[in-house]
Structure formats: C-alpha cells, structure tokens
Amino acid sequence: MTPGGTGAASPGAAPERLARARRLLAAHPVFDGHNDLPWALREQVGYDLGRRDIAEDQSAFLHTDLPRLRAGGVGAQFWSVYVRASLTGDAAVTACLEQIDAVRMLTARYPELLRPAATAAEVAAAREAGRIASLMGAEGGHCINNSLGTLRAFHALGVRYLTLTHNATTDWADAATDEPRHGGLNRFGEEVVREMNRLGMLVDLSHVSPDTMRDALRVTEAPVLFSHSSARAVCDHPRNVPDDVLAALAGNGGVAMATFVPTFVLPAAVEWTARAEENLRAHGMDPLAATPGAMAVQQRFEADHPRPVATVADVADHLDHMREVAGIDHVGIGGDFDGTAFLPQGLESVAGYPLLVAELLGRRWSEAELAKLTWQNAMRVLADAEQTGRALQKRRGPSLATLESLAAPQGRNGHQG
C-alpha cells in the first residue's frame, strides 16, 4: 500500500473544472462500493482505533480517514467486511463477525461524521443529516461456511452485499483467479443467489469467474453489483468484467463499479504486479496484507524496479468504455482503498474523487451522467434489491438447502464441487 494523497489538482485538471467537480460532488456525493479500511485496521493495530484515529490525518498509514473522505466528497461507503481465503470454516465466520464489529466500533466512535445505514432510505437520511452513510459488504463467500443460516445472520447484522468469492474458488462458486471446479455456480451456489434475492441482499460479482457472473445473471431475480471491477476489454485481467457481461447489465438493472487498482486498470501493471507479489511472498509476506512491514518490502522493490504508474485518465478510460457498453445507468465507482498496495497518480487516497470527476467533465460527461455515476445508480440498485426482497418474502420462506442436499449431479451446474 502507498498511503497518502491530498486530492490536489493534477497537471491535467484545470482549476475551474476541479472546482466544478467539487460543486457537483456537494450535490451528488460519491457512493463508493468498496473500502477495506476494517481489514487494514485489523492488520495494523488489531482494531485499536485509538492507535489509528481516523478523525486525524492517517496518510502515513492508510488511504482513508475522515478529513480525506470529506475532501473527496464521499457521501456513502460500503465498508468491506473482508475475510481472507486462508481463513476457512468457523474461523472465517468468526473473522467476518469481528469485521462487522469493527465497522460498528467505527460508527459508534465517530457519530458526528459516520452513520450506520442498511437501506436506501437510511442512506438518504444520513446524507440529509450531513453524515457519511456507512454500509457493510462481505467480501468472500467462504465466510458463510456453506450455511444459508449464516448468510441470514450476516444480513440481520447489517451486511448488504456478499461477494460470492474472493481470490479462491469456494465449494459452490468459481473465482476469477483460481482453478474452476464448478463451471460457474453449482446448485448450492444458485441457491445462495436466490436466498440473497429473498433477503434483499445484493449479489456482488467482483472476484468471480466469467462463468459465475453469467450463471448469477441467469439465476438472479434482482439487480447485481460489481463492487470493485473494471473493464476487461480495456485491461485484460481476469478480475475485470467481459463486455458481454457488461452489456447484460442493462437487462438486469445492475451496476458495475470501476475500481482504481492499477493491476486491473493499466495493462503494463499486470506483469509488474505479479513480480512484486512474488517478491512479497519470498519475504514471507501476504500480498494482500496492509502491514507496515509489507509496505516497506514493496517500497524497496519499487526502488529497484520502478512500477508502471496508472493515472486518473486510465481509470476514466474504463469508465468511458463501461458507459458505452453497459449504459450510463449501470456504472459506478468502487475504489478499493486500503485493499491494494498501489493506486493511480491523483487517486492515492479517498480525497482524490474530485480529480476523477474533473477528468470526466473534460471528456464531456454531463452533470446528469456524473450524478448517476457517483450517487444515483448505487442508490437505485440498493433500493431495487430491497424491493425484490420484500416481494419474494411474500412468496417463499427461508431456504433450508445445504451443500450436501444439492450435491447430486444435474448437468453442468449441478455436479459436485
């Protein structure tokens, strides 16, 4: 991670355009799909919030703090209650509960700036009160430990999306960055999607394989979300969204939220990042860790091997493409701050969103289009999932299916994982 960033104008951002971007964000703030601050706090200080007081500048350690959220024009944030794939079974469930607890501690510690929210109405009320709406999304379907009861418990605790996989394939869904075992979703995976629909919980398709994306779109009765993924046609990385899936969002009503991770944004960064991660592992470090030790190892590697630097313009290229293929009603922003080692120039922290909006203004995005990108599309998809859930709860009760009960082979999506 390279914390820091002030949101200062880049050479390509004319001062008048940047001022216009800030005015637009005051009216239509950023509803960001993914921020890994809770895991960074776990890794760095064991959730001791006094040691990372985000009411103060934490640019030496984090991409996120309250002053920079304000400077960036953030009005709502999905905090990721992420659990790394190496934690499995009950340990994964416990870690997810600890992450949920961390978000609750954050909102309780800073009530003057953060407000818990679990519905579109609560997000709107938080904004009206001048607070940053704080929602939760669980990253990695392994955290439910193959239990729909656990899924329902997380929803009851306020979790409003589940990313079906993280980097590893689960017992019921193939991940983008692991070997496929199911050809997408198996029968239990399909049941997870249906139960999420019934709960009003967003199905997040970031991190999953293209086959899993397509299966989820076939099964779902509600709009889906990509909380932090960019366009594969612009940067050919398996974490990005193929054009056929982007195009399908118009019929589904879902939203793809472009991420800022250079490896998913800039083609030249793909090979470099693979080498940097190999170096971290050689030093006994987890490439996903946000610890000071990992940052030091990364900085030494970068000194010897200068990394390709992504820019705000590179992110805008993805958004241009996503708007063209999916349509303006189906794009959003999911920065992935505090969940990545490096970030594009100008987007080094949550204070950088005005620079991105200014770049898009320079590309002749209208203010109405930008309002959809930053706020309205995310609000709509959240409300639509809630509405679908209310309708489905009138027709069916909680699913009692288990992985074992649905393990009988039934074609491509039914064979055992």
C-alpha positions as CSV (number, residue, x, y, z in Angstrom):
1,M,0.0,0.0,0.0
2,T,1.2,3.5,-0.7
3,P,-0.9,5.7,1.7
4,G,-1.2,9.4,1.2
5,G,-2.8,11.7,-1.3
6,T,-4.3,15.1,-0.9
7,G,-6.6,15.4,-3.8
8,A,-4.5,18.2,-5.2
9,A,-5.1,19.1,-8.9
10,S,-3.1,17.0,-11.4
11,P,-1.5,18.8,-14.3
12,G,-4.4,17.7,-16.5
13,A,-7.2,19.0,-14.2
14,A,-7.9,22.7,-14.9
15,P,-8.7,24.6,-11.7
16,E,-12.1,25.7,-13.0
17,R,-13.0,22.1,-13.9
18,L,-11.9,20.8,-10.5
19,A,-14.0,23.5,-8.8
20,R,-17.0,22.4,-10.9
21,A,-16.3,18.8,-9.9
22,R,-16.4,19.7,-6.2
23,R,-19.6,21.6,-6.6
24,L,-21.1,18.5,-8.3
25,L,-20.0,16.2,-5.6
26,A,-21.5,18.5,-3.0
27,A,-24.9,17.9,-4.7
28,H,-24.3,14.3,-5.8
29,P,-21.6,12.7,-3.5
30,V,-19.7,9.5,-4.1
31,F,-21.4,6.3,-3.1
32,D,-18.4,4.1,-3.1
33,G,-18.8,0.3,-3.5
34,H,-15.7,-1.0,-1.6
35,N,-13.2,0.2,1.0
36,D,-11.0,-2.2,3.0
37,L,-10.3,0.1,6.0
38,P,-11.7,-2.5,8.5
39,W,-9.1,-5.1,7.4
40,A,-6.3,-2.6,7.4
41,L,-7.2,-1.7,11.0
42,R,-7.2,-5.4,11.9
43,E,-3.8,-5.9,10.3
44,Q,-2.1,-2.8,11.5
45,V,-3.4,-2.2,15.1
46,G,-5.7,-5.1,15.9
47,Y,-8.8,-2.8,15.8
48,D,-7.3,-0.5,18.4
49,L,-9.0,2.6,16.9
50,G,-7.1,4.9,19.3
51,R,-3.9,4.0,17.5
52,R,-5.3,4.9,14.1
53,D,-7.6,7.8,15.0
54,I,-9.2,8.4,11.6
55,A,-10.6,11.7,12.8
56,E,-7.0,12.8,12.2
57,D,-4.6,12.6,9.2
58,Q,-3.6,9.0,8.7
59,S,-1.9,9.4,5.3
60,A,1.3,7.7,6.7
61,F,-0.6,4.5,7.2
62,L,-3.9,4.5,5.4
63,H,-5.7,5.6,2.3
64,T,-8.7,6.5,4.4
65,D,-9.5,9.0,7.2
66,L,-12.4,11.2,7.9
67,P,-10.9,14.5,6.7
68,R,-10.0,13.0,3.4
69,L,-13.4,11.3,3.0
70,R,-14.9,14.8,3.4
71,A,-12.3,16.3,0.9
72,G,-13.2,13.6,-1.6
73,G,-16.9,14.2,-1.5
74,V,-17.9,10.8,-0.2
75,G,-21.5,10.6,1.0
76,A,-21.9,6.8,1.4
77,Q,-19.4,4.0,1.8
78,F,-19.7,0.2,1.6
79,W,-17.1,-0.9,4.2
80,S,-15.8,-4.3,3.2
81,V,-16.1,-6.9,6.0
82,Y,-13.5,-8.9,4.1
83,V,-12.1,-12.3,5.2
84,R,-9.0,-13.7,3.5
85,A,-9.4,-17.0,1.8
86,S,-6.8,-18.7,4.0
87,L,-9.4,-18.5,6.8
88,T,-11.9,-21.2,6.4
89,G,-14.8,-22.8,8.2
90,D,-15.7,-21.4,11.6
91,A,-12.6,-19.3,11.6
92,A,-13.9,-17.4,8.5
93,V,-17.3,-16.9,10.2
94,T,-15.6,-15.5,13.3
95,A,-13.3,-13.2,11.4
96,C,-16.3,-11.8,9.5
97,L,-18.1,-11.2,12.8
98,E,-15.0,-9.4,14.0
99,Q,-15.0,-7.2,10.9
100,I,-18.7,-6.4,11.4
101,D,-17.9,-5.4,15.0
102,A,-15.0,-3.2,13.8
103,V,-17.4,-1.2,11.5
104,R,-19.8,-0.9,14.4
105,M,-17.0,0.4,16.6
106,L,-16.1,3.0,13.9
107,T,-19.6,4.4,13.5
108,A,-20.0,4.5,17.3
109,R,-16.7,6.3,17.8
110,Y,-17.4,9.0,15.1
111,P,-21.2,9.6,15.2
112,E,-20.8,13.2,14.2
113,L,-19.4,12.0,10.8
114,L,-20.4,8.4,10.2
115,R,-23.9,6.9,10.4
116,P,-24.8,3.2,10.1
117,A,-27.1,2.5,7.2
118,A,-28.7,-0.7,5.9
119,T,-31.3,0.6,3.5
120,A,-31.6,3.2,0.7
121,A,-33.8,5.2,3.0
122,E,-31.2,5.2,5.8
123,V,-28.5,6.2,3.3
124,A,-30.7,9.2,2.2
125,A,-31.4,10.1,5.8
126,A,-27.7,10.0,6.7
127,R,-26.9,12.3,3.8
128,E,-29.7,14.7,4.8
129,A,-28.1,14.8,8.3
130,G,-24.7,15.6,6.9
131,R,-23.2,12.2,7.8
132,I,-21.4,9.6,5.7
133,A,-23.7,6.6,5.3
134,S,-21.8,3.5,6.4
135,L,-22.9,0.2,4.9
136,M,-21.3,-3.2,5.0
137,G,-20.4,-5.7,2.3
138,A,-19.0,-9.2,3.0
139,E,-16.1,-10.0,0.6
140,G,-15.7,-13.7,0.0
141,G,-18.5,-16.3,0.1
142,H,-16.3,-18.7,2.1
143,C,-17.2,-16.5,5.1
144,I,-20.7,-18.1,5.3
145,N,-19.2,-21.5,5.7
146,N,-21.6,-23.1,3.3
147,S,-24.5,-22.1,5.5
148,L,-27.6,-20.2,4.4
149,G,-28.4,-19.7,8.1
150,T,-25.1,-17.9,8.5
151,L,-25.9,-15.8,5.4
152,R,-29.2,-14.7,7.0
153,A,-27.4,-13.9,10.3
154,F,-24.9,-11.6,8.5
155,H,-27.9,-9.9,6.8
156,A,-29.6,-9.4,10.1
157,L,-26.4,-7.8,11.4
158,G,-26.5,-5.3,8.6
159,V,-24.4,-6.8,5.8
160,R,-26.0,-5.7,2.5
161,Y,-23.9,-7.5,-0.1
162,L,-21.9,-10.7,-0.4
163,T,-19.1,-11.1,-2.9
164,L,-19.6,-14.7,-4.0
165,T,-15.9,-15.5,-3.9
166,H,-12.7,-13.8,-3.1
167,N,-9.5,-14.9,-4.9
168,A,-10.1,-18.7,-4.2
169,T,-12.9,-20.9,-5.6
170,T,-15.4,-21.9,-3.0
171,D,-17.3,-25.1,-2.6
172,W,-20.1,-23.6,-4.7
173,A,-18.7,-20.8,-6.9
174,D,-15.6,-20.4,-9.2
175,A,-13.3,-17.4,-8.6
176,A,-11.7,-15.4,-11.3
177,T,-8.2,-16.0,-10.0
178,D,-8.3,-19.7,-9.2
179,E,-8.9,-23.0,-10.9
180,P,-12.6,-23.6,-11.9
181,R,-14.3,-26.5,-10.2
182,H,-18.0,-25.9,-11.0
183,G,-18.2,-24.3,-14.4
184,G,-19.6,-21.2,-12.6
185,L,-22.1,-21.8,-9.9
186,N,-23.2,-25.3,-8.7
187,R,-26.7,-25.9,-7.4
188,F,-25.9,-24.7,-3.9
189,G,-24.4,-21.6,-5.4
190,E,-27.6,-20.9,-7.3
191,E,-29.5,-21.3,-4.0
192,V,-27.2,-18.8,-2.4
193,V,-28.1,-16.3,-5.1
194,R,-31.8,-17.0,-4.7
195,E,-31.7,-16.6,-0.9
196,M,-29.8,-13.4,-1.2
197,N,-32.5,-12.2,-3.6
198,R,-35.1,-13.1,-1.0
199,L,-33.3,-11.2,1.8
200,G,-32.8,-8.1,-0.3
201,M,-29.1,-8.6,-0.2
202,L,-27.0,-7.5,-3.3
203,V,-25.2,-10.3,-5.2
204,D,-21.7,-8.9,-5.7
205,L,-19.9,-10.4,-8.7
206,S,-16.5,-8.8,-8.3
207,H,-13.8,-11.5,-8.0
208,V,-15.8,-14.3,-9.6
209,S,-15.1,-16.1,-12.9
210,P,-17.0,-15.0,-16.1
211,D,-19.0,-18.3,-15.9
212,T,-20.0,-17.5,-12.3
213,M,-21.0,-14.0,-13.5
214,R,-23.2,-15.4,-16.3
215,D,-24.7,-18.1,-14.0
216,A,-25.6,-15.5,-11.4
217,L,-27.2,-13.2,-14.0
218,R,-29.2,-16.2,-15.2
219,V,-30.5,-17.1,-11.8
220,T,-30.9,-13.8,-10.0
221,E,-34.3,-12.1,-9.7
222,A,-32.7,-8.8,-8.6
223,P,-30.1,-6.4,-10.0
224,V,-26.5,-7.5,-9.3
225,L,-23.5,-5.4,-8.2
226,F,-19.8,-5.4,-9.2
227,S,-18.5,-3.6,-6.1
228,H,-14.9,-3.1,-7.5
229,S,-14.2,-4.3,-11.0
230,S,-13.2,-2.6,-14.2
231,A,-13.5,-3.4,-17.9
232,R,-11.7,-6.5,-19.3
233,A,-11.7,-5.1,-22.8
234,V,-9.5,-2.1,-21.6
235,C,-7.2,-4.2,-19.3
236,D,-7.2,-7.9,-19.9
237,H,-7.1,-9.1,-16.3
238,P,-9.4,-11.9,-15.0
239,R,-10.7,-9.7,-12.2
240,N,-12.3,-7.4,-14.8
241,V,-15.8,-7.7,-16.5
242,P,-16.1,-9.0,-20.0
243,D,-18.1,-7.0,-22.5
244,D,-20.9,-9.5,-22.8
245,V,-21.5,-9.3,-19.0
246,L,-21.4,-5.5,-19.0
247,A,-23.9,-5.5,-21.8
248,A,-26.2,-7.8,-19.8
249,L,-26.5,-5.3,-17.0
250,A,-29.0,-3.2,-18.9
251,G,-31.5,-6.1,-18.8
252,N,-30.6,-7.0,-15.2
253,G,-30.6,-3.4,-13.8
254,G,-27.3,-4.0,-12.1
255,V,-24.3,-1.7,-11.6
256,A,-20.5,-2.2,-12.3
257,M,-18.4,0.0,-10.1
258,A,-15.0,0.7,-11.6
259,T,-12.0,0.1,-9.3
260,F,-8.7,2.0,-9.1
261,V,-6.3,-0.9,-8.6
262,P,-3.6,-0.4,-11.2
263,T,-3.2,-4.1,-11.9
264,F,-6.9,-4.0,-13.1
265,V,-6.6,-0.6,-14.8
266,L,-3.3,-0.5,-16.6
267,P,-2.1,-3.4,-18.8
268,A,1.6,-2.6,-18.2
269,A,1.0,-3.0,-14.5
270,V,-0.2,-6.6,-14.7
271,E,3.2,-8.2,-15.2
272,W,4.9,-5.8,-12.8
273,T,2.4,-6.6,-10.0
274,A,2.9,-10.3,-10.5
275,R,6.6,-9.8,-9.9
276,A,6.0,-7.6,-6.9
277,E,3.7,-10.1,-5.3
278,E,6.2,-12.9,-5.9
279,N,8.8,-10.7,-4.1
280,L,6.4,-10.2,-1.1
281,R,5.8,-14.0,-0.8
282,A,9.6,-14.6,-1.0
283,H,9.9,-12.3,2.1
284,G,7.1,-14.3,3.9
285,M,4.5,-11.6,3.3
286,D,0.9,-11.9,2.2
287,P,0.5,-9.7,-0.9
288,L,-2.9,-8.6,0.4
289,A,-1.6,-7.5,3.8
290,A,-1.6,-3.8,4.6
291,T,1.1,-4.0,7.3
292,P,4.0,-1.6,7.7
293,G,6.4,-4.5,7.0
294,A,4.7,-5.3,3.8
295,M,4.7,-1.7,2.7
296,A,8.4,-1.5,3.4
297,V,9.1,-4.6,1.3
298,Q,7.0,-3.1,-1.5
299,Q,8.8,0.2,-1.3
300,R,12.2,-1.4,-1.6
301,F,11.1,-3.5,-4.6
302,E,9.7,-0.4,-6.3
303,A,13.0,1.5,-5.7
304,D,14.8,-1.2,-7.7
305,H,12.0,-1.9,-10.2
306,P,10.0,1.3,-11.0
307,R,6.4,0.4,-11.3
308,P,4.2,1.5,-14.3
309,V,2.1,4.3,-12.9
310,A,-1.6,4.4,-13.7
311,T,-3.3,7.8,-13.8
312,V,-6.8,9.3,-13.4
313,A,-7.0,9.2,-17.2
314,D,-6.5,5.4,-17.2
315,V,-9.5,5.0,-14.8
316,A,-11.5,7.3,-16.9
317,D,-10.8,5.1,-19.9
318,H,-12.5,2.2,-18.2
319,L,-15.5,4.3,-17.2
320,D,-15.8,5.6,-20.8
321,H,-15.9,2.0,-22.0
322,M,-18.2,0.8,-19.3
323,R,-20.7,3.6,-20.1
324,E,-20.6,2.8,-23.8
325,V,-21.2,-1.0,-23.3
326,A,-23.4,-1.2,-20.2
327,G,-25.1,2.2,-20.4
328,I,-24.9,5.2,-18.1
329,D,-27.5,3.7,-15.7
330,H,-25.2,0.8,-14.9
331,V,-21.8,2.3,-13.9
332,G,-20.4,3.4,-10.5
333,I,-17.2,3.7,-8.5
334,G,-15.6,1.2,-6.1
335,G,-12.1,2.4,-5.4
336,D,-10.8,-0.5,-3.2
337,F,-8.9,1.9,-1.0
338,D,-6.9,0.3,1.8
339,G,-7.2,-3.0,0.0
340,T,-4.4,-2.6,-2.6
341,A,-0.7,-1.9,-2.5
342,F,-0.7,1.0,-5.0
343,L,-3.1,3.4,-6.6
344,P,-3.2,5.6,-9.7
345,Q,-1.5,9.0,-9.6
346,G,-4.0,11.5,-8.3
347,L,-6.1,8.8,-6.7
348,E,-3.7,7.9,-3.9
349,S,-6.4,8.4,-1.3
350,V,-10.2,8.9,-0.8
351,A,-9.6,12.6,-1.3
352,G,-9.0,12.0,-5.0
353,Y,-12.5,11.6,-6.3
354,P,-12.9,15.2,-7.4
355,L,-9.9,14.7,-9.8
356,L,-11.7,11.7,-11.4
357,V,-14.9,13.7,-11.8
358,A,-12.9,16.6,-13.3
359,E,-11.3,14.3,-15.8
360,L,-14.7,13.0,-16.9
361,L,-16.0,16.6,-17.2
362,G,-13.2,17.2,-19.5
363,R,-14.4,14.2,-21.6
364,R,-17.8,15.8,-21.9
365,W,-19.6,13.7,-19.4
366,S,-22.7,15.7,-18.5
367,E,-23.5,16.6,-14.9
368,A,-26.6,14.4,-15.1
369,E,-24.4,11.4,-16.2
370,L,-22.0,12.1,-13.4
371,A,-24.8,12.3,-10.8
372,K,-25.8,8.8,-11.9
373,L,-22.2,7.6,-11.7
374,T,-21.4,8.9,-8.3
375,W,-24.7,8.5,-6.4
376,Q,-27.9,7.7,-8.2
377,N,-27.1,4.3,-9.7
378,A,-25.8,2.9,-6.4
379,M,-28.9,4.2,-4.6
380,R,-31.2,2.7,-7.2
381,V,-29.6,-0.8,-7.2
382,L,-29.8,-0.9,-3.4
383,A,-33.4,0.1,-3.4
384,D,-34.3,-2.3,-6.2
385,A,-32.7,-5.2,-4.3
386,E,-34.8,-4.3,-1.2
387,Q,-38.0,-4.1,-3.2
388,T,-37.3,-7.5,-4.8
389,G,-36.6,-9.0,-1.3
390,R,-39.9,-7.7,0.0
391,A,-41.8,-9.2,-2.9
392,L,-40.0,-12.6,-2.6
393,Q,-40.6,-12.8,1.1
394,K,-44.3,-12.8,0.4
395,R,-43.9,-15.8,-1.8
396,R,-41.3,-18.0,-0.1
397,G,-39.7,-18.6,3.3
398,P,-36.1,-19.1,4.2
399,S,-34.3,-21.7,2.2
400,L,-33.2,-24.8,4.2
401,A,-31.0,-26.2,1.5
402,T,-27.5,-27.4,2.3
403,L,-24.5,-28.0,0.1
404,E,-24.8,-31.7,0.7
405,S,-28.6,-31.8,-0.1
406,L,-27.9,-30.2,-3.5
407,A,-24.8,-32.2,-4.4
408,A,-26.5,-34.7,-6.7
409,P,-25.2,-34.3,-10.3
410,Q,-27.7,-32.4,-12.5
411,G,-25.8,-31.2,-15.6
412,R,-23.2,-28.5,-15.9
413,N,-24.3,-26.5,-12.9
414,G,-25.3,-29.4,-10.7
415,H,-22.2,-31.6,-10.4
416,Q,-20.3,-31.8,-7.2
417,G,-17.6,-29.3,-6.5
